[in-house]
Amino acid sequence: MVFSIAWWFKKWFEKAAIENLKRSFNVPKSVEIFYPIVYVGNIEIGENTYFMKYCELVTGSTSKIVIGSNCAIAKNVTIRALTHIKGAPLKRTSNLTEKDVLIGDNCWIGANVFIKEGVVLGNDCIIGANSVVTKSFPSKSIIGGVPAKILGINE
């Protein structure tokens, strides 16, 4: 009995946290987000997109992340629109560079993918699991690897 009450409370808390996040960031109701997720900064998400658990989306004060409609984002995906400046002293909140990240409509991002600042992905792209995306790719690209490269065309 105690286990079922604890499980119910955990599920209630997760749902409340996600609903609060959606209200705070004006996320469309059709977007599905699974708890836990780190979601910080200027982020726009299109209709019918979903995120699995353990995703991290982070921007700075001048950068943004824009994700199109109908995207599928697997678990443990990291999208960052800022990083430290190479050669500058490492400080938590200074010496950072920011560049927008733009992801088109109908993109499928596999598990454990990292997308760095400044990347633009066209519509209908597929990113293979465990990829590190360090540059932009045109629409209908199938990409994968470390660093990611074009593996094919999404017909």
VOKEDO-937488 format. One record per atom (N, C-alpha, C): residue in one letter; atom name; x, y, z negated. Coordinates in nm, 2 decimals. Layout:
// residues N
+------+------+--------+--------+--------+
! resn ! name !   east !  north !     up !
+------+------+--------+--------+--------+
!    A !   CA !      X !      Y !      Z !
...
+------+------+--------+--------+--------+
***
This chain:
// residues 155
+------+------+--------+--------+--------+
! resn ! name !   east !  north !     up !
+------+------+--------+--------+--------+
!    M !    N !   0.08 !  -0.12 !   0.00 !
!    M !   CA !   0.00 !   0.00 !   0.00 !
!    M !    C !   0.09 !   0.13 !   0.00 !
!    V !    N !   0.19 !   0.13 !  -0.08 !
!    V !   CA !   0.28 !   0.24 !  -0.09 !
!    V !    C !   0.35 !   0.27 !   0.04 !
!    F !    N !   0.39 !   0.16 !   0.11 !
!    F !   CA !   0.46 !   0.17 !   0.24 !
!    F !    C !   0.36 !   0.24 !   0.34 !
!    S !    N !   0.24 !   0.20 !   0.34 !
!    S !   CA !   0.14 !   0.26 !   0.44 !
!    S !    C !   0.11 !   0.40 !   0.41 !
!    I !    N !   0.11 !   0.45 !   0.29 !
!    I !   CA !   0.09 !   0.59 !   0.26 !
!    I !    C !   0.21 !   0.67 !   0.30 !
!    A !    N !   0.33 !   0.62 !   0.27 !
!    A !   CA !   0.46 !   0.69 !   0.31 !
!    A !    C !   0.46 !   0.70 !   0.46 !
!    W !    N !   0.43 !   0.59 !   0.54 !
!    W !   CA !   0.43 !   0.59 !   0.68 !
!    W !    C !   0.33 !   0.70 !   0.74 !
!    W !    N !   0.21 !   0.70 !   0.68 !
!    W !   CA !   0.11 !   0.79 !   0.72 !
!    W !    C !   0.15 !   0.94 !   0.70 !
!    F !    N !   0.21 !   0.96 !   0.58 !
!    F !   CA !   0.26 !   1.10 !   0.55 !
!    F !    C !   0.37 !   1.14 !   0.65 !
!    K !    N !   0.46 !   1.05 !   0.68 !
!    K !   CA !   0.57 !   1.08 !   0.77 !
!    K !    C !   0.51 !   1.12 !   0.91 !
!    K !    N !   0.42 !   1.04 !   0.96 !
!    K !   CA !   0.35 !   1.07 !   1.09 !
!    K !    C !   0.28 !   1.20 !   1.08 !
!    W !    N !   0.21 !   1.23 !   0.97 !
!    W !   CA !   0.14 !   1.36 !   0.96 !
!    W !    C !   0.24 !   1.47 !   0.96 !
!    F !    N !   0.35 !   1.46 !   0.89 !
!    F !   CA !   0.45 !   1.56 !   0.89 !
!    F !    C !   0.51 !   1.59 !   1.02 !
!    E !    N !   0.54 !   1.48 !   1.10 !
!    E !   CA !   0.60 !   1.49 !   1.23 !
!    E !    C !   0.51 !   1.57 !   1.32 !
!    K !    N !   0.38 !   1.53 !   1.32 !
!    K !   CA !   0.28 !   1.59 !   1.41 !
!    K !    C !   0.27 !   1.74 !   1.37 !
!    A !    N !   0.26 !   1.77 !   1.24 !
!    A !   CA !   0.25 !   1.91 !   1.20 !
!    A !    C !   0.37 !   1.99 !   1.24 !
!    A !    N !   0.49 !   1.93 !   1.23 !
!    A !   CA !   0.61 !   2.00 !   1.27 !
!    A !    C !   0.61 !   2.03 !   1.42 !
!    I !    N !   0.57 !   1.94 !   1.51 !
!    I !   CA !   0.57 !   1.96 !   1.65 !
!    I !    C !   0.46 !   2.06 !   1.69 !
!    E !    N !   0.34 !   2.06 !   1.62 !
!    E !   CA !   0.24 !   2.16 !   1.65 !
!    E !    C !   0.29 !   2.30 !   1.61 !
!    N !    N !   0.36 !   2.31 !   1.50 !
!    N !   CA !   0.41 !   2.44 !   1.46 !
!    N !    C !   0.52 !   2.49 !   1.56 !
!    L !    N !   0.60 !   2.40 !   1.61 !
!    L !   CA !   0.70 !   2.44 !   1.71 !
!    L !    C !   0.63 !   2.49 !   1.84 !
!    K !    N !   0.53 !   2.42 !   1.88 !
!    K !   CA !   0.46 !   2.46 !   2.00 !
!    K !    C !   0.39 !   2.60 !   1.99 !
!    R !    N !   0.33 !   2.62 !   1.87 !
!    R !   CA !   0.28 !   2.75 !   1.85 !
!    R !    C !   0.38 !   2.86 !   1.84 !
!    S !    N !   0.50 !   2.83 !   1.77 !
!    S !   CA !   0.60 !   2.93 !   1.76 !
!    S !    C !   0.67 !   2.97 !   1.89 !
!    F !    N !   0.68 !   2.88 !   1.98 !
!    F !   CA !   0.75 !   2.90 !   2.11 !
!    F !    C !   0.65 !   2.91 !   2.23 !
!    N !    N !   0.52 !   2.91 !   2.20 !
!    N !   CA !   0.42 !   2.93 !   2.31 !
!    N !    C !   0.44 !   2.82 !   2.41 !
!    V !    N !   0.45 !   2.69 !   2.37 !
!    V !   CA !   0.47 !   2.58 !   2.46 !
!    V !    C !   0.33 !   2.53 !   2.50 !
!    P !    N !   0.30 !   2.51 !   2.63 !
!    P !   CA !   0.17 !   2.46 !   2.68 !
!    P !    C !   0.13 !   2.33 !   2.61 !
!    K !    N !   0.00 !   2.32 !   2.58 !
!    K !   CA !  -0.06 !   2.21 !   2.51 !
!    K !    C !  -0.03 !   2.07 !   2.59 !
!    S !    N !  -0.01 !   2.08 !   2.72 !
!    S !   CA !   0.01 !   1.95 !   2.79 !
!    S !    C !   0.15 !   1.90 !   2.78 !
!    V !    N !   0.24 !   1.98 !   2.71 !
!    V !   CA !   0.38 !   1.93 !   2.69 !
!    V !    C !   0.38 !   1.84 !   2.57 !
!    E !    N !   0.45 !   1.72 !   2.59 !
!    E !   CA !   0.46 !   1.62 !   2.48 !
!    E !    C !   0.60 !   1.63 !   2.43 !
!    I !    N !   0.61 !   1.64 !   2.29 !
!    I !   CA !   0.74 !   1.65 !   2.23 !
!    I !    C !   0.74 !   1.55 !   2.11 !
!    F !    N !   0.84 !   1.46 !   2.11 !
!    F !   CA !   0.84 !   1.36 !   2.00 !
!    F !    C !   0.95 !   1.40 !   1.90 !
!    Y !    N !   0.91 !   1.39 !   1.77 !
!    Y !   CA !   0.99 !   1.44 !   1.66 !
!    Y !    C !   1.10 !   1.34 !   1.64 !
!    P !    N !   1.22 !   1.38 !   1.59 !
!    P !   CA !   1.27 !   1.51 !   1.58 !
!    P !    C !   1.33 !   1.57 !   1.70 !
!    I !    N !   1.33 !   1.70 !   1.71 !
!    I !   CA !   1.39 !   1.77 !   1.82 !
!    I !    C !   1.45 !   1.90 !   1.77 !
!    V !    N !   1.56 !   1.95 !   1.82 !
!    V !   CA !   1.62 !   2.08 !   1.79 !
!    V !    C !   1.58 !   2.17 !   1.91 !
!    Y !    N !   1.52 !   2.28 !   1.88 !
!    Y !   CA !   1.47 !   2.37 !   1.98 !
!    Y !    C !   1.49 !   2.51 !   1.93 !
!    V !    N !   1.60 !   2.58 !   1.98 !
!    V !   CA !   1.64 !   2.71 !   1.93 !
!    V !    C !   1.65 !   2.81 !   2.05 !
!    G !    N !   1.59 !   2.92 !   2.04 !
!    G !   CA !   1.62 !   3.03 !   2.14 !
!    G !    C !   1.51 !   3.05 !   2.24 !
!    N !    N !   1.55 !   3.11 !   2.35 !
!    N !   CA !   1.46 !   3.15 !   2.46 !
!    N !    C !   1.44 !   3.04 !   2.56 !
!    I !    N !   1.33 !   2.97 !   2.54 !
!    I !   CA !   1.30 !   2.84 !   2.61 !
!    I !    C !   1.16 !   2.85 !   2.67 !
!    E !    N !   1.16 !   2.82 !   2.81 !
!    E !   CA !   1.03 !   2.81 !   2.88 !
!    E !    C !   1.01 !   2.67 !   2.93 !
!    I !    N !   0.89 !   2.61 !   2.91 !
!    I !   CA !   0.87 !   2.47 !   2.95 !
!    I !    C !   0.74 !   2.47 !   3.03 !
!    G !    N !   0.74 !   2.41 !   3.15 !
!    G !   CA !   0.62 !   2.40 !   3.24 !
!    G !    C !   0.52 !   2.30 !   3.19 !
!    E !    N !   0.41 !   2.30 !   3.25 !
!    E !   CA !   0.30 !   2.20 !   3.21 !
!    E !    C !   0.34 !   2.06 !   3.23 !
!    N !    N !   0.28 !   1.97 !   3.15 !
!    N !   CA !   0.30 !   1.82 !   3.17 !
!    N !    C !   0.44 !   1.77 !   3.16 !
!    T !    N !   0.53 !   1.84 !   3.10 !
!    T !   CA !   0.67 !   1.80 !   3.08 !
!    T !    C !   0.67 !   1.73 !   2.94 !
!    Y !    N !   0.75 !   1.62 !   2.93 !
!    Y !   CA !   0.76 !   1.56 !   2.79 !
!    Y !    C !   0.91 !   1.54 !   2.76 !
!    F !    N !   0.93 !   1.54 !   2.62 !
!    F !   CA !   1.06 !   1.52 !   2.56 !
!    F !    C !   1.05 !   1.40 !   2.47 !
!    M !    N !   1.15 !   1.31 !   2.47 !
!    M !   CA !   1.15 !   1.20 !   2.38 !
!    M !    C !   1.23 !   1.25 !   2.25 !
!    K !    N !   1.26 !   1.16 !   2.16 !
!    K !   CA !   1.32 !   1.20 !   2.03 !
!    K !    C !   1.47 !   1.24 !   2.05 !
!    Y !    N !   1.51 !   1.32 !   1.95 !
!    Y !   CA !   1.65 !   1.36 !   1.94 !
!    Y !    C !   1.71 !   1.45 !   2.05 !
!    C !    N !   1.62 !   1.52 !   2.11 !
!    C !   CA !   1.67 !   1.62 !   2.21 !
!    C !    C !   1.71 !   1.75 !   2.15 !
!    E !    N !   1.80 !   1.82 !   2.21 !
!    E !   CA !   1.85 !   1.95 !   2.16 !
!    E !    C !   1.85 !   2.05 !   2.27 !
!    L !    N !   1.78 !   2.16 !   2.25 !
!    L !   CA !   1.78 !   2.27 !   2.35 !
!    L !    C !   1.82 !   2.39 !   2.27 !
!    V !    N !   1.93 !   2.45 !   2.32 !
!    V !   CA !   1.98 !   2.57 !   2.24 !
!    V !    C !   2.03 !   2.68 !   2.34 !
!    T !    N !   1.98 !   2.80 !   2.31 !
!    T !   CA !   2.02 !   2.92 !   2.38 !
!    T !    C !   2.08 !   3.02 !   2.29 !
!    G !    N !   2.14 !   3.12 !   2.35 !
!    G !   CA !   2.19 !   3.23 !   2.27 !
!    G !    C !   2.09 !   3.35 !   2.27 !
!    S !    N !   2.13 !   3.46 !   2.23 !
!    S !   CA !   2.03 !   3.58 !   2.23 !
!    S !    C !   2.01 !   3.63 !   2.37 !
!    T !    N !   2.10 !   3.61 !   2.46 !
!    T !   CA !   2.08 !   3.67 !   2.60 !
!    T !    C !   2.05 !   3.56 !   2.70 !
!    S !    N !   2.06 !   3.44 !   2.67 !
!    S !   CA !   2.04 !   3.33 !   2.77 !
!    S !    C !   1.91 !   3.26 !   2.75 !
!    K !    N !   1.87 !   3.18 !   2.85 !
!    K !   CA !   1.75 !   3.11 !   2.84 !
!    K !    C !   1.76 !   2.97 !   2.90 !
!    I !    N !   1.67 !   2.88 !   2.87 !
!    I !   CA !   1.65 !   2.75 !   2.93 !
!    I !    C !   1.51 !   2.75 !   2.99 !
!    V !    N !   1.50 !   2.72 !   3.12 !
!    V !   CA !   1.37 !   2.71 !   3.18 !
!    V !    C !   1.36 !   2.57 !   3.24 !
!    I !    N !   1.26 !   2.50 !   3.20 !
!    I !   CA !   1.23 !   2.37 !   3.25 !
!    I !    C !   1.10 !   2.37 !   3.32 !
!    G !    N !   1.09 !   2.32 !   3.44 !
!    G !   CA !   0.97 !   2.32 !   3.52 !
!    G !    C !   0.86 !   2.22 !   3.47 !
!    S !    N !   0.76 !   2.21 !   3.56 !
!    S !   CA !   0.65 !   2.13 !   3.52 !
!    S !    C !   0.67 !   1.98 !   3.56 !
!    N !    N !   0.60 !   1.89 !   3.49 !
!    N !   CA !   0.61 !   1.75 !   3.52 !
!    N !    C !   0.74 !   1.69 !   3.51 !
!    C !    N !   0.82 !   1.73 !   3.42 !
!    C !   CA !   0.96 !   1.68 !   3.40 !
!    C !    C !   0.95 !   1.57 !   3.29 !
!    A !    N !   1.04 !   1.47 !   3.30 !
!    A !   CA !   1.05 !   1.36 !   3.20 !
!    A !    C !   1.19 !   1.37 !   3.14 !
!    I !    N !   1.20 !   1.39 !   3.01 !
!    I !   CA !   1.33 !   1.41 !   2.95 !
!    I !    C !   1.34 !   1.30 !   2.84 !
!    A !    N !   1.44 !   1.21 !   2.86 !
!    A !   CA !   1.45 !   1.10 !   2.78 !
!    A !    C !   1.52 !   1.14 !   2.64 !
!    K !    N !   1.54 !   1.04 !   2.55 !
!    K !   CA !   1.59 !   1.07 !   2.42 !
!    K !    C !   1.74 !   1.11 !   2.42 !
!    N !    N !   1.77 !   1.19 !   2.33 !
!    N !   CA !   1.91 !   1.23 !   2.30 !
!    N !    C !   1.97 !   1.31 !   2.41 !
!    V !    N !   1.89 !   1.39 !   2.48 !
!    V !   CA !   1.93 !   1.49 !   2.58 !
!    V !    C !   1.97 !   1.62 !   2.52 !
!    T !    N !   2.09 !   1.67 !   2.56 !
!    T !   CA !   2.13 !   1.80 !   2.51 !
!    T !    C !   2.14 !   1.90 !   2.62 !
!    I !    N !   2.07 !   2.02 !   2.61 !
!    I !   CA !   2.08 !   2.12 !   2.71 !
!    I !    C !   2.12 !   2.25 !   2.63 !
!    R !    N !   2.24 !   2.30 !   2.67 !
!    R !   CA !   2.29 !   2.42 !   2.60 !
!    R !    C !   2.32 !   2.53 !   2.69 !
!    A !    N !   2.27 !   2.65 !   2.66 !
!    A !   CA !   2.29 !   2.77 !   2.75 !
!    A !    C !   2.40 !   2.86 !   2.69 !
!    L !    N !   2.48 !   2.81 !   2.60 !
!    L !   CA !   2.59 !   2.89 !   2.55 !
!    L !    C !   2.70 !   2.79 !   2.50 !
!    T !    N !   2.82 !   2.85 !   2.50 !
!    T !   CA !   2.94 !   2.77 !   2.45 !
!    T !    C !   3.05 !   2.87 !   2.41 !
!    H !    N !   3.15 !   2.82 !   2.35 !
!    H !   CA !   3.26 !   2.90 !   2.31 !
!    H !    C !   3.35 !   2.95 !   2.43 !
!    I !    N !   3.41 !   3.06 !   2.42 !
!    I !   CA !   3.49 !   3.11 !   2.53 !
!    I !    C !   3.63 !   3.04 !   2.52 !
!    K !    N !   3.67 !   2.99 !   2.63 !
!    K !   CA !   3.80 !   2.92 !   2.63 !
!    K !    C !   3.91 !   3.01 !   2.59 !
!    G !    N !   4.00 !   2.97 !   2.50 !
!    G !   CA !   4.11 !   3.05 !   2.46 !
!    G !    C !   4.09 !   3.15 !   2.35 !
!    A !    N !   3.96 !   3.17 !   2.32 !
!    A !   CA !   3.93 !   3.27 !   2.21 !
!    A !    C !   3.93 !   3.19 !   2.08 !
!    P !    N !   3.95 !   3.26 !   1.97 !
!    P !   CA !   3.94 !   3.19 !   1.84 !
!    P !    C !   3.80 !   3.14 !   1.82 !
!    L !    N !   3.79 !   3.01 !   1.76 !
!    L !   CA !   3.66 !   2.95 !   1.74 !
!    L !    C !   3.60 !   3.00 !   1.62 !
!    K !    N !   3.48 !   3.06 !   1.64 !
!    K !   CA !   3.40 !   3.11 !   1.53 !
!    K !    C !   3.25 !   3.07 !   1.56 !
!    R !    N !   3.18 !   3.04 !   1.45 !
!    R !   CA !   3.05 !   2.98 !   1.47 !
!    R !    C !   2.95 !   3.08 !   1.55 !
!    T !    N !   2.96 !   3.20 !   1.53 !
!    T !   CA !   2.86 !   3.29 !   1.59 !
!    T !    C !   2.92 !   3.40 !   1.68 !
!    S !    N !   3.05 !   3.39 !   1.70 !
!    S !   CA !   3.10 !   3.49 !   1.79 !
!    S !    C !   3.20 !   3.42 !   1.89 !
!    N !    N !   3.25 !   3.50 !   1.99 !
!    N !   CA !   3.33 !   3.45 !   2.10 !
!    N !    C !   3.26 !   3.34 !   2.18 !
!    L !    N !   3.13 !   3.37 !   2.21 !
!    L !   CA !   3.05 !   3.28 !   2.28 !
!    L !    C !   3.02 !   3.34 !   2.42 !
!    T !    N !   3.00 !   3.25 !   2.52 !
!    T !   CA !   2.96 !   3.29 !   2.65 !
!    T !    C !   2.82 !   3.23 !   2.68 !
!    E !    N !   2.73 !   3.30 !   2.74 !
!    E !   CA !   2.60 !   3.25 !   2.77 !
!    E !    C !   2.56 !   3.26 !   2.91 !
!    K !    N !   2.50 !   3.15 !   2.96 !
!    K !   CA !   2.45 !   3.15 !   3.10 !
!    K !    C !   2.32 !   3.07 !   3.10 !
!    D !    N !   2.22 !   3.11 !   3.17 !
!    D !   CA !   2.09 !   3.05 !   3.18 !
!    D !    C !   2.10 !   2.91 !   3.24 !
!    V !    N !   2.01 !   2.82 !   3.19 !
!    V !   CA !   2.00 !   2.68 !   3.25 !
!    V !    C !   1.86 !   2.67 !   3.31 !
!    L !    N !   1.85 !   2.64 !   3.44 !
!    L !   CA !   1.73 !   2.63 !   3.51 !
!    L !    C !   1.71 !   2.49 !   3.56 !
!    I !    N !   1.60 !   2.42 !   3.53 !
!    I !   CA !   1.57 !   2.29 !   3.57 !
!    I !    C !   1.43 !   2.29 !   3.65 !
!    G !    N !   1.43 !   2.25 !   3.77 !
!    G !   CA !   1.31 !   2.25 !   3.86 !
!    G !    C !   1.20 !   2.16 !   3.81 !
!    D !    N !   1.09 !   2.16 !   3.89 !
!    D !   CA !   0.98 !   2.08 !   3.87 !
!    D !    C !   1.01 !   1.93 !   3.90 !
!    N !    N !   0.94 !   1.84 !   3.84 !
!    N !   CA !   0.94 !   1.69 !   3.87 !
!    N !    C !   1.08 !   1.63 !   3.85 !
!    C !    N !   1.16 !   1.68 !   3.76 !
!    C !   CA !   1.29 !   1.63 !   3.73 !
!    C !    C !   1.28 !   1.52 !   3.63 !
!    W !    N !   1.37 !   1.42 !   3.64 !
!    W !   CA !   1.38 !   1.30 !   3.55 !
!    W !    C !   1.52 !   1.30 !   3.49 !
!    I !    N !   1.53 !   1.32 !   3.36 !
!    I !   CA !   1.66 !   1.33 !   3.30 !
!    I !    C !   1.67 !   1.21 !   3.20 !
!    G !    N !   1.77 !   1.12 !   3.23 !
!    G !   CA !   1.79 !   1.00 !   3.16 !
!    G !    C !   1.85 !   1.02 !   3.02 !
!    A !    N !   1.85 !   0.92 !   2.94 !
!    A !   CA !   1.90 !   0.92 !   2.80 !
!    A !    C !   2.04 !   0.97 !   2.79 !
!    N !    N !   2.07 !   1.04 !   2.68 !
!    N !   CA !   2.21 !   1.08 !   2.65 !
!    N !    C !   2.28 !   1.17 !   2.75 !
!    V !    N !   2.20 !   1.25 !   2.82 !
!    V !   CA !   2.26 !   1.34 !   2.92 !
!    V !    C !   2.29 !   1.47 !   2.85 !
!    F !    N !   2.40 !   1.53 !   2.89 !
!    F !   CA !   2.44 !   1.66 !   2.84 !
!    F !    C !   2.44 !   1.76 !   2.96 !
!    I !    N !   2.37 !   1.87 !   2.95 !
!    I !   CA !   2.37 !   1.97 !   3.06 !
!    I !    C !   2.43 !   2.10 !   3.00 !
!    K !    N !   2.53 !   2.15 !   3.06 !
!    K !   CA !   2.61 !   2.26 !   3.01 !
!    K !    C !   2.55 !   2.40 !   3.07 !
!    E !    N !   2.59 !   2.50 !   3.01 !
!    E !   CA !   2.55 !   2.64 !   3.04 !
!    E !    C !   2.57 !   2.67 !   3.19 !
!    G !    N !   2.48 !   2.74 !   3.25 !
!    G !   CA !   2.49 !   2.79 !   3.39 !
!    G !    C !   2.44 !   2.69 !   3.49 !
!    V !    N !   2.40 !   2.57 !   3.45 !
!    V !   CA !   2.35 !   2.47 !   3.55 !
!    V !    C !   2.21 !   2.50 !   3.60 !
!    V !    N !   2.20 !   2.49 !   3.74 !
!    V !   CA !   2.07 !   2.50 !   3.80 !
!    V !    C !   2.04 !   2.37 !   3.87 !
!    L !    N !   1.93 !   2.30 !   3.84 !
!    L !   CA !   1.89 !   2.18 !   3.91 !
!    L !    C !   1.76 !   2.21 !   3.99 !
!    G !    N !   1.76 !   2.17 !   4.12 !
!    G !   CA !   1.65 !   2.20 !   4.20 !
!    G !    C !   1.53 !   2.10 !   4.16 !
!    N !    N !   1.42 !   2.11 !   4.24 !
!    N !   CA !   1.31 !   2.02 !   4.21 !
!    N !    C !   1.34 !   1.88 !   4.25 !
!    D !    N !   1.27 !   1.79 !   4.18 !
!    D !   CA !   1.27 !   1.64 !   4.21 !
!    D !    C !   1.41 !   1.58 !   4.19 !
!    C !    N !   1.49 !   1.63 !   4.10 !
!    C !   CA !   1.62 !   1.57 !   4.07 !
!    C !    C !   1.61 !   1.45 !   3.97 !
!    I !    N !   1.70 !   1.36 !   3.98 !
!    I !   CA !   1.71 !   1.25 !   3.89 !
!    I !    C !   1.85 !   1.25 !   3.84 !
!    I !    N !   1.86 !   1.25 !   3.70 !
!    I !   CA !   1.99 !   1.24 !   3.64 !
!    I !    C !   2.01 !   1.11 !   3.56 !
!    G !    N !   2.11 !   1.03 !   3.60 !
!    G !   CA !   2.13 !   0.90 !   3.53 !
!    G !    C !   2.17 !   0.92 !   3.39 !
!    A !    N !   2.14 !   0.81 !   3.31 !
!    A !   CA !   2.17 !   0.81 !   3.17 !
!    A !    C !   2.32 !   0.83 !   3.15 !
!    N !    N !   2.35 !   0.90 !   3.04 !
!    N !   CA !   2.49 !   0.92 !   2.99 !
!    N !    C !   2.57 !   1.01 !   3.08 !
!    S !    N !   2.51 !   1.09 !   3.16 !
!    S !   CA !   2.58 !   1.18 !   3.25 !
!    S !    C !   2.61 !   1.31 !   3.18 !
!    V !    N !   2.72 !   1.38 !   3.23 !
!    V !   CA !   2.75 !   1.51 !   3.18 !
!    V !    C !   2.74 !   1.60 !   3.30 !
!    V !    N !   2.65 !   1.69 !   3.30 !
!    V !   CA !   2.62 !   1.78 !   3.42 !
!    V !    C !   2.69 !   1.91 !   3.39 !
!    T !    N !   2.79 !   1.94 !   3.47 !
!    T !   CA !   2.87 !   2.06 !   3.46 !
!    T !    C !   2.86 !   2.16 !   3.57 !
!    K !    N !   2.78 !   2.13 !   3.67 !
!    K !   CA !   2.76 !   2.22 !   3.78 !
!    K !    C !   2.62 !   2.20 !   3.84 !
!    S !    N !   2.58 !   2.29 !   3.93 !
!    S !   CA !   2.44 !   2.29 !   3.98 !
!    S !    C !   2.43 !   2.19 !   4.10 !
!    F !    N !   2.30 !   2.14 !   4.12 !
!    F !   CA !   2.27 !   2.05 !   4.23 !
!    F !    C !   2.14 !   2.09 !   4.29 !
!    P !    N !   2.13 !   2.07 !   4.43 !
!    P !   CA !   2.01 !   2.11 !   4.50 !
!    P !    C !   1.89 !   2.01 !   4.47 !
!    S !    N !   1.78 !   2.05 !   4.52 !
!    S !   CA !   1.66 !   1.97 !   4.51 !
!    S !    C !   1.68 !   1.83 !   4.56 !
!    K !    N !   1.61 !   1.73 !   4.51 !
!    K !   CA !   1.61 !   1.59 !   4.55 !
!    K !    C !   1.74 !   1.52 !   4.53 !
!    S !    N !   1.83 !   1.57 !   4.45 !
!    S !   CA !   1.96 !   1.51 !   4.42 !
!    S !    C !   1.94 !   1.40 !   4.32 !
!    I !    N !   2.00 !   1.28 !   4.34 !
!    I !   CA !   2.02 !   1.18 !   4.24 !
!    I !    C !   2.16 !   1.19 !   4.19 !
!    I !    N !   2.18 !   1.22 !   4.07 !
!    I !   CA !   2.32 !   1.24 !   4.02 !
!    I !    C !   2.35 !   1.16 !   3.90 !
!    G !    N !   2.47 !   1.14 !   3.87 !
!    G !   CA !   2.52 !   1.06 !   3.75 !
!    G !    C !   2.67 !   1.07 !   3.74 !
!    G !    N !   2.71 !   1.03 !   3.62 !
!    G !   CA !   2.86 !   1.02 !   3.60 !
!    G !    C !   2.91 !   1.12 !   3.50 !
!    V !    N !   3.04 !   1.11 !   3.48 !
!    V !   CA !   3.11 !   1.21 !   3.39 !
!    V !    C !   3.23 !   1.25 !   3.47 !
!    P !    N !   3.24 !   1.37 !   3.52 !
!    P !   CA !   3.13 !   1.47 !   3.53 !
!    P !    C !   3.03 !   1.42 !   3.64 !
!    A !    N !   2.91 !   1.47 !   3.63 !
!    A !   CA !   2.80 !   1.42 !   3.73 !
!    A !    C !   2.83 !   1.46 !   3.87 !
!    K !    N !   2.80 !   1.37 !   3.96 !
!    K !   CA !   2.82 !   1.40 !   4.11 !
!    K !    C !   2.69 !   1.34 !   4.18 !
!    I !    N !   2.68 !   1.38 !   4.30 !
!    I !   CA !   2.56 !   1.33 !   4.38 !
!    I !    C !   2.58 !   1.18 !   4.41 !
!    L !    N !   2.48 !   1.10 !   4.38 !
!    L !   CA !   2.49 !   0.95 !   4.41 !
!    L !    C !   2.40 !   0.92 !   4.52 !
!    G !    N !   2.30 !   1.01 !   4.55 !
!    G !   CA !   2.20 !   0.98 !   4.65 !
!    G !    C !   2.10 !   1.09 !   4.66 !
!    I !    N !   2.00 !   1.06 !   4.75 !
!    I !   CA !   1.89 !   1.16 !   4.77 !
!    I !    C !   1.76 !   1.09 !   4.73 !
!    N !    N !   1.68 !   1.17 !   4.65 !
!    N !   CA !   1.55 !   1.12 !   4.61 !
!    N !    C !   1.45 !   1.15 !   4.72 !
!    E !    N !   1.42 !   1.04 !   4.80 !
!    E !   CA !   1.33 !   1.05 !   4.91 !
!    E !    C !   1.19 !   1.07 !   4.87 !
+------+------+--------+--------+--------+
***
